[in-house]
Amino acid sequence: MVREMISRPLKQSRIVAIAGAMVALLSGVNFATAQTNTNPRFEVATLKPYSVDSPGPMPLSMFPRRNGDRFTWCMFLSEMLSYAYNIPYTRIEGFKSPMDAYVVTATMDPSATDAQARLMLQALLAEKLKLVVHRETREAPGYALVVGKNGPKMKTADASGDPPPMPEDLKGITASANKGRIFTHVPERGVLAAVGRGVSMPQLADELSKNLKTPVEDKTGLVGNYYFELRFQEPEAQLAADQSEFAPAADISSALPDQLGLKLEKAKVPAEYLVVEHWEQPAAE
């Protein structure tokens, strides 16, 4: 089941917000047409502090919502930074207010790609929050994603063929309109499902890095794009004293070779960090 998060006070944890991610709302996203603008911006956009006392507050959602030319999102600023700069929030430094949340309402070219939407959000955060950041690459303990001993088990994406159907718990998401994206959602309590729709191995490594909260580098040597579905136990669920409250699922070390024919090996890998130098509360609009 894909579960929707309801509005709740900001004092509740990030985990609550993430577990209720509204994946189904991504069904309107269109990644088909690329723009030539290398510095894209929202056409019209506002960014306001989130408040549960506001009339009809927008529910917190792990992912931004796109519907035609509309882009809306209500989430913690740390998660917005993570999405905008495509870096796990565990590798964002210098940010001292993890529970500050904001509401973004914007219009954009409906043909903009996901990568361009991230750049638009970067520009909006810089404008409204006076945000100044820089990236650093450091060597850190992590994992190398490699091919297992029996070879890969994923379906190769064929540009001339029809994409395979979406899993039952993502039937509301249009398959053809979301090619090139990995959907990670919570189909059952304590279980993560990563559904790849014609994506590369570096994309999978990035997604694993976010979910495992540790750097993962693609060392598979596999080129091209693939379709896959990977289900595994949430790392947080593995630490719970009472496992009976969670749905059964293999841990990532077993799920990867069994389902995708890949595996993780411990290694020192380059990891990108985002360092926040300055930011301010937005001016009233």
C-alpha positions in Angstrom: 0.0 0.0 0.0 1.1 3.5 -0.7 0.3 5.6 2.3 -0.4 9.3 2.4 0.9 11.4 5.3 -1.6 13.6 7.1 -0.8 17.0 8.6 0.9 16.7 12.0 2.9 19.1 14.3 6.5 19.7 13.3 7.8 18.3 16.6 7.2 14.8 15.3 10.2 13.1 13.8 11.6 13.1 10.3 11.0 9.3 10.2 7.2 9.8 10.5 7.3 12.2 7.6 9.4 9.9 5.4 7.3 6.7 6.3 4.2 8.5 5.0 5.7 9.6 1.6 3.1 10.3 -1.0 4.5 8.4 -3.9 1.3 8.1 -5.8 1.2 11.9 -6.3 4.1 11.6 -8.7 1.8 10.1 -11.3 1.5 13.5 -13.0 5.2 14.0 -13.5 6.4 14.3 -17.1 10.0 13.6 -17.8 9.7 13.1 -21.5 10.9 16.4 -23.0 14.2 18.2 -22.1 14.6 21.9 -22.2 17.8 23.5 -23.4 17.9 26.1 -20.6 20.9 25.1 -18.4 19.9 27.5 -15.6 16.1 26.9 -15.4 13.9 28.8 -12.9 10.3 28.5 -11.8 8.0 30.9 -13.8 6.2 32.1 -10.6 7.1 30.7 -7.1 6.5 31.4 -3.4 8.2 29.8 -0.4 6.5 30.2 3.0 7.1 28.8 6.5 4.9 25.8 7.2 2.5 26.1 10.1 -0.1 23.5 11.4 -2.1 26.6 12.4 -2.5 27.8 8.9 -6.0 27.3 7.4 -6.0 24.0 5.4 -2.3 23.2 5.9 -0.8 21.2 3.1 0.3 17.7 4.2 4.0 16.9 4.6 5.2 14.9 1.7 8.5 13.2 1.1 8.4 14.1 -2.6 7.4 17.2 -4.5 4.1 17.1 -6.3 4.0 17.8 -10.1 0.7 18.2 -12.0 1.0 19.8 -15.4 2.7 23.2 -14.8 2.2 23.0 -11.0 5.0 22.2 -8.6 4.0 22.1 -4.9 5.8 20.7 -1.9 5.5 20.9 1.9 8.5 19.4 3.7 11.4 19.9 6.1 14.1 22.2 4.6 16.7 19.5 5.1 14.8 17.2 2.8 14.3 20.0 0.3 18.1 20.6 0.2 18.6 16.8 -0.2 16.3 16.8 -3.2 17.5 20.0 -4.8 21.2 19.1 -4.6 20.6 15.3 -5.0 22.6 14.6 -1.8 21.4 12.5 1.2 20.5 14.7 4.1 23.1 12.7 6.2 25.8 14.4 4.1 24.5 17.9 4.5 26.6 19.9 7.0 26.2 23.3 8.6 22.4 23.2 8.7 21.2 23.6 12.3 17.4 23.6 12.0 16.4 20.2 10.8 12.7 20.6 11.8 12.1 23.9 9.9 9.6 23.2 7.2 8.4 25.2 4.2 5.6 25.3 1.6 6.7 25.8 -2.0 4.0 26.7 -4.6 5.3 27.3 -8.1 4.5 27.1 -11.8 6.9 25.7 -14.4 7.3 24.3 -17.9 5.4 21.0 -17.7 8.0 19.4 -20.0 10.9 20.1 -17.5 12.8 17.1 -16.4 13.4 16.1 -12.8 17.0 17.3 -13.0 15.7 20.7 -14.2 13.1 20.8 -11.4 16.0 20.3 -8.9 17.9 23.2 -10.4 14.7 25.4 -10.2 14.4 24.5 -6.5 18.1 25.4 -5.9 17.5 28.8 -7.5 14.3 29.4 -5.4 16.1 28.5 -2.1 19.0 30.8 -2.9 16.6 33.6 -3.7 14.2 33.3 -0.8 16.5 32.1 1.9 19.7 33.8 0.8 21.1 30.3 0.8 24.9 29.9 0.2 26.3 26.4 -0.1 29.3 24.6 -1.6 30.1 21.0 -2.4 33.0 19.0 -1.2 34.2 15.5 -2.2 35.8 13.4 0.4 36.9 9.7 0.7 34.6 8.0 3.2 33.8 4.4 4.4 30.9 3.1 2.2 30.1 0.4 -0.3 30.9 -0.5 -3.9 28.0 -1.8 -5.9 29.2 -4.7 -8.0 27.8 -7.6 -10.1 27.1 -10.8 -8.2 28.7 -14.1 -9.1 25.7 -15.3 -11.2 25.3 -12.0 -13.2 22.6 -9.3 -13.2 18.9 -10.3 -13.1 17.5 -7.0 -14.3 15.5 -6.3 -17.4 17.3 -4.1 -20.0 15.4 -1.0 -21.0 14.7 -1.2 -24.8 13.9 2.2 -26.3 11.7 0.6 -29.0 9.8 -1.7 -26.6 7.0 -1.1 -24.1 8.0 -0.6 -20.5 6.9 -3.4 -18.1 3.8 -2.8 -16.0 4.2 -1.0 -12.7 3.9 -3.2 -9.5 0.5 -3.7 -8.1 1.1 -1.2 -5.2 2.0 1.5 -7.7 -0.8 1.0 -10.3 -1.8 4.7 -9.9 1.5 5.8 -11.4 1.8 6.1 -15.2 4.6 3.8 -16.4 5.5 5.5 -19.7 5.5 9.0 -18.3 8.0 8.3 -15.5 10.8 6.6 -17.4 14.2 7.4 -16.0 13.1 7.6 -12.3 13.5 5.4 -9.2 10.4 5.3 -7.0 11.2 4.3 -3.4 8.2 3.8 -1.2 6.9 1.9 1.8 4.5 -0.9 0.6 4.4 -2.5 4.1 5.6 -1.4 7.5 9.3 -1.8 7.8 9.8 -2.5 4.1 11.3 -0.3 1.4 10.6 -0.9 -2.3 12.8 0.7 -5.0 11.2 0.6 -8.4 13.5 1.5 -11.3 12.0 2.6 -14.6 14.7 2.5 -17.2 17.5 3.8 -15.0 21.3 3.5 -14.9 23.4 1.8 -12.3 24.8 5.1 -11.0 21.2 6.1 -10.3 20.7 2.9 -8.4 23.9 3.5 -6.4 22.7 7.0 -5.5 19.3 5.7 -4.4 20.9 3.0 -2.2 23.2 5.7 -0.7 20.1 7.7 0.3 18.3 4.7 1.8 21.3 3.2 3.6 22.6 6.6 4.6 26.1 5.7 3.6 28.1 6.4 0.4 27.6 3.9 -2.4 29.6 4.0 -5.7 28.7 2.2 -8.9 31.4 -0.4 -9.7 29.2 -2.8 -11.7 30.6 -1.9 -15.1 27.1 -2.2 -16.5 26.1 0.4 -19.1 22.6 1.3 -20.4 19.4 1.5 -18.4 17.3 -1.1 -16.6 13.9 -1.9 -15.1 13.8 -3.5 -11.7 12.0 -3.8 -8.4 14.0 -4.2 -5.2 12.3 -4.9 -1.8 14.2 -5.0 1.4 13.9 -4.3 5.1 14.3 -0.7 6.2 17.6 -0.2 8.1 15.7 1.4 11.0 13.4 -1.7 11.2 16.5 -4.0 11.6 17.3 -2.2 14.9 13.9 -2.6 16.5 13.7 -4.8 19.5 10.3 -6.2 18.5 10.4 -7.4 14.9 6.8 -8.7 15.0 5.4 -5.2 14.3 7.1 -5.2 10.9 6.4 -7.1 7.7 8.9 -9.7 6.8 11.6 -8.8 4.3 15.2 -9.7 3.4 17.9 -7.3 4.4 19.7 -5.4 1.7 22.7 -7.9 1.7 20.4 -10.7 0.7 17.8 -8.8 -1.4 20.3 -7.3 -3.8 21.9 -10.6 -5.1 18.6 -12.5 -5.0 16.5 -9.9 -6.8 18.9 -7.9 -9.0 22.0 -10.1 -9.2 24.1 -7.3 -7.6 25.9 -7.0 -4.2 27.5 -4.5 -2.0 31.2 -4.7 -0.9 32.7 -2.5 1.8 35.1 0.0 0.3 36.5 3.5 0.7 34.6 5.6 -1.9 34.3 9.2 -2.9 31.4 10.9 -1.2 29.9 14.3 -2.0 29.0 16.6 0.9 26.9 19.8 0.8 28.1 22.5 3.2 25.6 25.2 4.1 27.5 28.5 4.6 24.5 30.8 5.2 20.8 30.9 5.1 18.0 33.2 6.5 14.3 32.9 7.2 12.3 34.1 4.2 10.8 37.5 4.1 7.0 37.7 4.5 5.2 37.5 1.1 
